[in-house]
Amino acid sequence: MVLDDLGSSLRGTLDTLRGKSRISEEDVDKVVKEIQRSLLQADVDVDLVMDLSESITERSLEEEPPGGTSARDHVLRIVYEELVGLVGDSTPIPLEEQTIMLAGLQGSGKTTTAAKMAWWFSKKGLRPAIVQTDTFRPGAYEQAAEMADRAEVDFYGEPDSDDPVQIARDGLAATADADVHIVDTAGRHALEDDLIAEIEEIEGVVEPDRSLLVLDAAIGQGAKQQARQFDASVGIDGVAITKLDGTAKGGGSLTAVNETDSTIAFLGSGETVQDIERFEPDSFISRLLGMGDLKQLTERVERAMEETQDDDEDWDPEDLMKGEFTLHDMQKQMQAMDNMGPLDQVMDMIPGMGGGLMDELPDDAMDVTQERMRGFEVIMDSMTEAEMADPRSVGASQIRRIARGSGQPEDRVRELLDQHKMMAQTMQQFQGMGDGDMQRMMSKMQQQGGGGGGGFGGMF
């Protein structure tokens, strides 16, 4: 995640405050220096960093912590609030008819972002359409058409045309039935006069309700010039930050937001159309500091369950809360987990698991977990219907047969059966639990900063 090093270093620094009821200037100085180091390394503008440092120092030393609040929690709350203020609000994106124009340099991820945004709108019940106007980059039309097909949304482009303005005009007419139009424009390797002129002409035709600047998270200090020139030409209402799944620093994006007095609209990570989320400052900073994001996690779980049910209409997630929990149910849970996206992103949303804590795990830890799940899938494919329905009936001779058929070790088969047993016991605890009980349990999880042991959590 962007600025991940900040979360990692801050956790370590704040942990030195454990057990203290009061905080000294030296303590605050250590925290502020860690913040400065991480933000500057992430290419955040120096003036922004210094303003933030001053606010955190002043508040930490002058504000009285609420009764019963430790020094660590007092500073953590202040850092949280100041960082939320730094990243700003989320760009308003109403769920209604609108036209959005995307701008940015070549390679920033505009075409992929257009498809991701279209997919996001479609999941909100709207009918989006992508209009591809890039006639400069070879393969732009083919990529856009393929991404639109993956997102299962309407698409318009003219591969044989060299007039992007006319394409925009014709595209809006051809997709008039769409609720949301996302107009993807061409980029260049640098801010050239013809690029700016072209975007200005397209803007005049499509009259967008909002223009979003698409920025690669690795852009660095160059974001300031980009943002300034695009804002002067077409006006920037918000920023979409892309490629957050790599080692990008991301601070330049915050600089661009400040430079244009705009906000962040979307965050993109990964290569699939589902790898996008609306930017919510409180959730973003909460994950950064290892406080989790139960709202985003819940949304991903619900979406994954729906997609899994769409693949198998005979399976109902609500059946997990009643009756026997079979290996069929466990298999569907695993498929839903796969639909949730990369495990490291999911773990980042669990209180106590983010903010750099995942960095302490071996580099291949998530790969091992994915491999383990794939092994479980192969084992279950080698089992009979009776064994899947009643795994308690599986004995030693059956384990040997299943291991031979799946090519997996016998210990892995036993591990699957043990995992199922643990998850079944957890499901029994949830049975009969009302909404109020569930909310209290989730609230306690967030306060304690730890994940659950069953269901999805039991797979990690």
C-alpha positions as CSV (number, residue, x, y, z in Angstrom):
1,M,0.0,0.0,0.0
2,V,1.1,3.6,-0.7
3,L,3.3,5.0,2.1
4,D,3.5,1.6,3.7
5,D,6.9,2.4,5.2
6,L,5.3,5.1,7.2
7,G,2.9,2.6,8.8
8,S,5.7,0.2,9.5
9,S,8.1,2.7,11.1
10,L,5.4,4.5,13.1
11,R,4.2,1.2,14.7
12,G,7.7,0.6,16.0
13,T,8.1,4.1,17.3
14,L,4.7,4.2,18.9
15,D,5.4,0.9,20.6
16,T,8.2,2.6,22.6
17,L,5.4,4.6,24.3
18,R,3.7,1.6,25.7
19,G,3.2,1.7,29.5
20,K,3.7,5.5,29.6
21,S,1.0,7.7,31.0
22,R,2.6,11.0,30.0
23,I,4.6,11.9,26.9
24,S,7.7,14.0,26.8
25,E,9.1,16.3,24.1
26,E,11.8,13.7,23.4
27,D,9.0,11.1,22.7
28,V,7.2,13.4,20.4
29,D,10.4,14.3,18.6
30,K,11.1,10.6,17.8
31,V,7.6,10.1,16.4
32,V,7.7,13.3,14.3
33,K,11.2,12.5,12.9
34,E,9.9,9.0,11.8
35,I,7.0,10.7,10.0
36,Q,9.2,13.2,8.4
37,R,11.7,10.6,7.2
38,S,9.0,8.3,5.8
39,L,7.0,11.1,4.0
40,L,10.1,12.7,2.5
41,Q,11.3,9.3,1.2
42,A,7.8,8.9,-0.3
43,D,8.2,12.1,-2.2
44,V,5.7,14.1,-0.3
45,D,6.4,17.9,-0.7
46,V,8.7,19.3,2.0
47,D,6.3,22.1,2.9
48,L,3.5,19.6,3.5
49,V,5.7,17.5,5.7
50,M,6.8,20.4,7.8
51,D,3.3,21.7,8.3
52,L,2.2,18.2,9.4
53,S,5.1,17.8,11.8
54,E,4.4,21.2,13.4
55,S,0.7,20.3,14.0
56,I,1.5,16.9,15.5
57,T,4.2,18.3,17.8
58,E,1.9,21.1,19.0
59,R,-1.1,19.0,19.6
60,S,0.8,16.1,21.3
61,L,2.4,18.4,23.9
62,E,-0.5,20.8,24.5
63,E,-3.6,18.7,24.3
64,E,-4.7,16.8,27.4
65,P,-5.4,13.1,26.7
66,P,-8.9,11.9,27.7
67,G,-9.0,10.1,31.1
68,G,-7.6,6.6,31.0
69,T,-5.9,7.1,27.6
70,S,-2.3,6.0,27.4
71,A,0.4,8.2,25.9
72,R,0.7,5.8,22.9
73,D,-3.0,6.0,22.1
74,H,-3.1,9.7,22.6
75,V,-0.3,10.3,20.0
76,L,-1.8,7.6,17.7
77,R,-5.1,9.4,17.6
78,I,-3.4,12.8,16.9
79,V,-1.2,11.2,14.1
80,Y,-4.3,9.5,12.7
81,E,-6.3,12.8,12.6
82,E,-3.5,14.8,11.1
83,L,-2.8,12.3,8.4
84,V,-6.5,12.1,7.5
85,G,-6.3,15.9,7.2
86,L,-3.2,15.6,5.0
87,V,-4.7,13.3,2.4
88,G,-7.9,15.3,2.4
89,D,-11.5,14.4,1.6
90,S,-12.7,12.0,-1.0
91,T,-13.7,13.4,-4.4
92,P,-17.5,13.5,-4.6
93,I,-18.6,10.8,-7.1
94,P,-22.5,10.8,-7.0
95,L,-24.3,7.6,-8.1
96,E,-26.2,9.3,-10.8
97,E,-25.9,10.2,-14.5
98,Q,-22.6,11.9,-15.3
99,T,-19.6,12.2,-17.6
100,I,-16.1,11.7,-16.3
101,M,-13.0,12.6,-18.4
102,L,-9.7,11.0,-17.5
103,A,-6.4,12.8,-18.1
104,G,-2.8,11.9,-17.5
105,L,0.5,11.0,-19.1
106,Q,1.1,7.9,-21.1
107,G,1.7,4.9,-18.9
108,S,-0.2,6.4,-15.9
109,G,-2.9,3.7,-16.2
110,K,-5.8,5.7,-17.6
111,T,-7.1,2.9,-19.8
112,T,-7.1,0.3,-17.0
113,T,-8.5,2.9,-14.6
114,A,-11.4,3.6,-17.0
115,A,-12.4,-0.1,-17.0
116,K,-12.0,-0.4,-13.3
117,M,-14.2,2.7,-12.7
118,A,-16.8,1.4,-15.1
119,W,-16.8,-2.0,-13.3
120,W,-17.2,-0.1,-10.0
121,F,-20.2,1.9,-11.3
122,S,-21.8,-1.3,-12.6
123,K,-21.6,-2.9,-9.2
124,K,-23.4,0.2,-7.8
125,G,-26.4,-0.5,-10.1
126,L,-25.6,2.0,-12.9
127,R,-24.9,1.3,-16.5
128,P,-21.5,2.7,-17.5
129,A,-19.9,3.1,-20.9
130,I,-16.3,3.7,-21.9
131,V,-15.4,6.0,-24.8
132,Q,-11.8,5.5,-25.9
133,T,-10.4,8.5,-27.7
134,D,-6.7,7.6,-27.7
135,T,-5.5,7.6,-31.3
136,F,-1.9,8.2,-30.4
137,R,-0.7,5.0,-28.6
138,P,-0.5,1.8,-30.7
139,G,-2.8,-0.8,-29.3
140,A,-4.8,1.6,-27.1
141,Y,-8.1,0.6,-28.8
142,E,-7.5,-3.1,-28.4
143,Q,-6.5,-2.8,-24.8
144,A,-9.5,-0.6,-24.0
145,A,-11.9,-3.0,-25.8
146,E,-10.5,-6.0,-23.9
147,M,-10.6,-4.3,-20.5
148,A,-14.2,-3.2,-21.2
149,D,-15.1,-6.8,-22.1
150,R,-13.6,-8.0,-18.8
151,A,-15.6,-5.4,-16.9
152,E,-18.7,-6.4,-18.9
153,V,-19.6,-2.8,-19.7
154,D,-20.4,-0.9,-22.9
155,F,-17.6,0.4,-25.0
156,Y,-17.0,2.7,-28.0
157,G,-13.9,3.4,-30.0
158,E,-12.9,3.8,-33.7
159,P,-9.6,2.0,-34.4
160,D,-9.3,3.4,-37.9
161,S,-9.9,7.0,-37.0
162,D,-7.3,9.7,-36.2
163,D,-9.7,12.3,-34.9
164,P,-10.1,11.9,-31.1
165,V,-12.5,14.8,-30.9
166,Q,-14.9,13.3,-33.4
167,I,-14.6,9.9,-31.7
168,A,-15.6,11.6,-28.4
169,R,-18.6,13.2,-30.1
170,D,-19.7,10.0,-31.8
171,G,-19.0,7.9,-28.7
172,L,-21.4,9.9,-26.5
173,A,-24.1,9.6,-29.2
174,A,-23.6,5.8,-29.6
175,T,-23.7,5.2,-25.9
176,A,-26.5,7.6,-25.1
177,D,-28.4,5.0,-23.1
178,A,-25.5,4.7,-20.5
179,D,-25.9,6.3,-17.1
180,V,-22.2,7.1,-16.7
181,H,-19.8,8.0,-19.5
182,I,-16.1,7.6,-18.9
183,V,-14.0,9.3,-21.6
184,D,-10.4,8.0,-21.8
185,T,-8.0,10.5,-23.4
186,A,-4.6,10.0,-24.9
187,G,-1.4,10.5,-23.0
188,R,2.2,11.4,-24.0
189,H,5.6,10.8,-22.5
190,A,5.7,14.4,-21.4
191,L,3.4,17.4,-21.1
192,E,3.3,18.5,-24.8
193,D,1.4,21.4,-26.2
194,D,-0.5,19.1,-28.6
195,L,-1.6,16.9,-25.8
196,I,-3.0,19.8,-23.8
197,A,-4.7,21.2,-26.9
198,E,-6.3,17.8,-27.7
199,I,-7.7,17.4,-24.2
200,E,-9.1,20.9,-24.2
201,E,-10.9,20.2,-27.5
202,I,-12.3,16.9,-26.1
203,E,-13.4,18.7,-23.0
204,G,-15.3,21.2,-25.1
205,V,-17.2,18.4,-26.8
206,V,-18.0,16.1,-23.8
207,E,-18.5,18.8,-21.2
208,P,-17.5,16.5,-18.3
209,D,-19.2,16.8,-14.9
210,R,-15.7,16.1,-13.4
211,S,-12.2,15.6,-14.7
212,L,-9.9,13.2,-13.0
213,L,-6.1,13.2,-13.2
214,V,-4.7,9.7,-13.3
215,L,-1.4,9.4,-11.6
216,D,1.0,6.5,-11.3
217,A,1.9,6.1,-7.6
218,A,5.6,6.1,-8.6
219,I,5.3,9.6,-10.2
220,G,7.3,11.4,-7.4
221,Q,7.9,15.1,-7.5
222,G,7.0,15.3,-11.2
223,A,3.4,15.2,-10.1
224,K,3.5,18.9,-9.1
225,Q,4.1,20.1,-12.7
226,Q,1.7,17.6,-14.2
227,A,-1.1,18.6,-11.9
228,R,-0.5,22.3,-12.3
229,Q,-0.6,22.2,-16.2
230,F,-3.6,19.8,-16.4
231,D,-5.5,21.9,-13.9
232,A,-4.8,25.1,-15.8
233,S,-6.0,23.5,-19.0
234,V,-9.1,21.5,-18.1
235,G,-9.5,21.8,-14.4
236,I,-8.8,18.8,-12.1
237,D,-11.7,17.8,-9.8
238,G,-10.0,14.7,-8.4
239,V,-7.1,12.3,-8.6
240,A,-7.1,8.5,-9.3
241,I,-3.9,6.9,-8.0
242,T,-2.8,3.7,-9.8
243,K,-0.4,0.9,-9.3
244,L,-0.4,0.8,-5.5
245,D,0.4,-3.0,-5.6
246,G,4.1,-2.4,-6.3
247,T,6.9,-0.6,-4.5
248,A,5.6,2.8,-5.5
249,K,6.1,5.6,-3.0
250,G,2.9,7.5,-3.7
251,G,3.8,10.8,-2.0
252,G,3.8,12.7,-5.3
253,S,0.1,12.0,-5.5
254,L,-0.5,13.8,-2.3
255,T,1.5,16.7,-3.6
256,A,-0.6,16.8,-6.8
257,V,-3.8,16.9,-4.7
258,N,-2.5,19.8,-2.7
259,E,-1.2,21.6,-5.8
260,T,-4.6,21.5,-7.5
261,D,-6.7,22.0,-4.3
262,S,-8.5,18.8,-5.3
263,T,-9.1,15.4,-3.6
264,I,-8.5,11.7,-4.3
265,A,-11.3,9.8,-6.0
266,F,-10.1,6.2,-6.5
267,L,-7.2,3.9,-5.6
268,G,-6.1,1.2,-8.0
269,S,-4.0,-1.8,-7.3
270,G,-3.5,-5.0,-9.2
271,E,-4.3,-5.8,-12.8
272,T,-7.9,-7.0,-12.7
273,V,-10.9,-4.7,-13.1
274,Q,-11.9,-5.5,-9.5
275,D,-8.8,-4.0,-8.1
276,I,-10.2,-0.6,-7.3
277,E,-11.7,1.1,-4.4
278,R,-13.2,4.5,-3.6
279,F,-10.8,6.6,-1.6
280,E,-12.0,7.1,2.0
281,P,-9.4,9.0,4.0
282,D,-10.3,7.6,7.4
283,S,-10.2,4.0,6.2
284,F,-7.0,4.6,4.2
285,I,-5.1,6.0,7.2
286,S,-6.6,3.4,9.5
287,R,-5.1,0.6,7.4
288,L,-1.9,2.5,7.1
289,L,-1.5,2.6,10.9
290,G,-2.4,-1.0,11.4
291,M,-5.9,-0.2,12.7
292,G,-7.6,-2.2,10.0
293,D,-10.6,-1.3,7.9
294,L,-13.6,-3.5,8.8
295,K,-16.0,-1.5,6.5
296,Q,-13.9,-2.2,3.4
297,L,-13.3,-5.8,4.6
298,T,-17.1,-6.4,5.0
299,E,-17.8,-5.0,1.6
300,R,-15.2,-7.3,0.0
301,V,-16.6,-10.3,1.9
302,E,-20.2,-9.5,0.8
303,R,-19.1,-9.0,-2.8
304,A,-17.1,-12.1,-2.9
305,M,-19.9,-14.2,-1.4
306,E,-22.3,-12.8,-4.1
307,E,-19.9,-13.6,-6.9
308,T,-19.4,-17.1,-5.5
309,Q,-23.2,-17.6,-5.3
310,D,-23.6,-16.4,-8.9
311,D,-21.2,-19.1,-9.9
312,D,-23.3,-21.7,-8.1
313,E,-26.9,-20.7,-7.6
314,D,-27.6,-23.8,-5.5
315,W,-25.2,-22.5,-2.8
316,D,-26.6,-20.0,-0.3
317,P,-24.1,-18.3,2.1
318,E,-26.8,-18.1,4.7
319,D,-26.8,-21.9,5.0
320,L,-23.4,-21.5,6.7
321,M,-25.2,-20.3,9.8
322,K,-27.5,-23.3,10.1
323,G,-27.1,-27.1,9.8
324,E,-23.9,-29.0,9.2
325,F,-20.8,-27.2,7.8
326,T,-19.6,-29.5,5.0
327,L,-16.4,-29.5,2.9
328,H,-18.6,-28.2,0.1
329,D,-19.2,-25.1,2.2
330,M,-15.5,-24.8,3.0
331,Q,-14.7,-25.1,-0.7
332,K,-17.1,-22.3,-1.5
333,Q,-15.6,-20.1,1.3
334,M,-12.2,-20.7,-0.3
335,Q,-13.6,-19.6,-3.7
336,A,-15.0,-16.5,-2.1
337,M,-11.7,-15.7,-0.6
338,D,-10.1,-15.9,-4.0
339,N,-12.7,-13.5,-5.2
340,M,-11.8,-11.1,-2.5
341,G,-8.4,-10.4,-4.1
342,P,-4.8,-10.8,-3.0
343,L,-4.5,-12.0,0.6
344,D,-2.0,-9.3,1.6
345,Q,-4.6,-6.7,0.7
346,V,-7.3,-8.5,2.7
347,M,-5.0,-9.0,5.7
348,D,-4.3,-5.2,5.6
349,M,-7.9,-4.6,6.4
350,I,-8.0,-6.8,9.5
351,P,-7.3,-4.8,12.7
352,G,-3.8,-5.5,14.0
353,M,-2.6,-7.1,10.7
354,G,-1.7,-4.0,8.7
355,G,0.5,-1.0,9.0
356,G,3.7,-2.9,8.2
357,L,3.0,-5.9,10.4
358,M,2.8,-8.0,7.3
359,D,6.3,-6.9,6.4
360,E,7.6,-9.0,9.3
361,L,6.4,-12.1,7.6
362,P,8.7,-14.0,5.2
363,D,8.5,-12.7,1.6
364,D,6.9,-15.9,0.5
365,A,4.4,-16.2,3.3
366,M,1.4,-15.2,1.2
367,D,2.6,-17.4,-1.6
368,V,2.7,-20.3,0.8
369,T,-0.9,-19.6,1.9
370,Q,-2.1,-19.5,-1.7
371,E,-0.3,-22.7,-2.4
372,R,-1.9,-24.3,0.6
373,M,-5.3,-23.3,-0.6
374,R,-4.7,-24.7,-4.0
375,G,-3.5,-28.0,-2.5
376,F,-6.8,-28.1,-0.5
377,E,-8.7,-27.6,-3.7
378,V,-6.9,-30.5,-5.4
379,I,-7.6,-32.8,-2.4
380,M,-11.3,-32.0,-2.4
381,D,-11.5,-32.7,-6.1
382,S,-10.2,-36.2,-5.3
383,M,-12.9,-36.9,-2.6
384,T,-16.3,-38.5,-3.1
385,E,-19.6,-36.7,-2.6
386,A,-20.1,-38.7,0.6
387,E,-16.7,-37.7,2.0
388,M,-17.3,-34.0,1.1
389,A,-20.7,-34.1,2.9
390,D,-19.4,-35.9,6.0
391,P,-15.6,-35.4,6.4
392,R,-15.8,-37.0,9.8
393,S,-16.3,-40.3,8.1
394,V,-12.9,-40.1,6.4
395,G,-10.5,-42.8,7.9
396,A,-6.9,-43.7,7.4
397,S,-7.4,-45.9,4.3
398,Q,-9.5,-43.1,2.7
399,I,-6.8,-40.6,3.5
400,R,-4.2,-42.8,1.7
401,R,-6.5,-43.1,-1.3
402,I,-7.2,-39.3,-1.5
403,A,-3.5,-38.5,-1.1
404,R,-2.6,-40.8,-4.0
405,G,-5.4,-39.5,-6.2
406,S,-4.6,-35.8,-5.5
407,G,-0.8,-36.1,-5.6
408,Q,-0.7,-34.4,-2.2
409,P,1.0,-35.7,1.0
410,E,-1.2,-37.6,3.5
411,D,-0.3,-34.9,6.1
412,R,-1.9,-32.2,3.8
413,V,-5.1,-34.3,3.7
414,R,-5.1,-34.5,7.5
415,E,-4.4,-30.7,7.6
416,L,-7.5,-30.1,5.4
417,L,-9.7,-32.2,7.7
418,D,-8.3,-30.5,10.8
419,Q,-9.0,-27.1,9.2
420,H,-12.5,-28.1,8.4
421,K,-13.1,-29.2,11.9
422,M,-11.9,-25.9,13.4
423,M,-14.0,-23.9,10.9
424,A,-17.1,-26.1,11.7
425,Q,-16.7,-25.4,15.4
426,T,-16.4,-21.7,14.7
427,M,-19.6,-21.7,12.6
428,Q,-21.4,-23.4,15.5
429,Q,-20.5,-20.5,17.7
430,F,-22.0,-18.0,15.1
431,Q,-25.3,-20.0,14.8
432,G,-28.1,-18.2,16.6
433,M,-26.1,-15.0,16.9
434,G,-28.2,-11.9,16.3
435,D,-27.1,-8.7,14.5
436,G,-26.5,-7.0,17.7
437,D,-24.2,-9.8,18.9
438,M,-22.3,-9.7,15.7
439,Q,-21.8,-5.9,15.8
440,R,-20.5,-6.2,19.4
441,M,-18.1,-8.9,18.4
442,M,-16.8,-6.9,15.4
443,S,-16.4,-3.8,17.6
444,K,-14.4,-5.7,20.2
445,M,-12.2,-7.1,17.4
446,Q,-11.4,-3.6,16.2
447,Q,-10.7,-2.3,19.7
448,Q,-8.4,-5.2,20.5
449,G,-6.6,-4.9,17.1
450,G,-6.8,-8.5,16.3
451,G,-8.5,-10.8,13.7
452,G,-10.9,-13.6,14.2
453,G,-9.9,-17.3,14.3
454,G,-12.7,-18.9,12.3
455,G,-14.4,-18.5,8.9
456,F,-12.1,-16.6,6.6
457,G,-9.7,-15.8,9.3
458,G,-9.2,-19.5,10.1
459,M,-7.7,-20.0,6.6
460,F,-4.7,-17.6,7.2
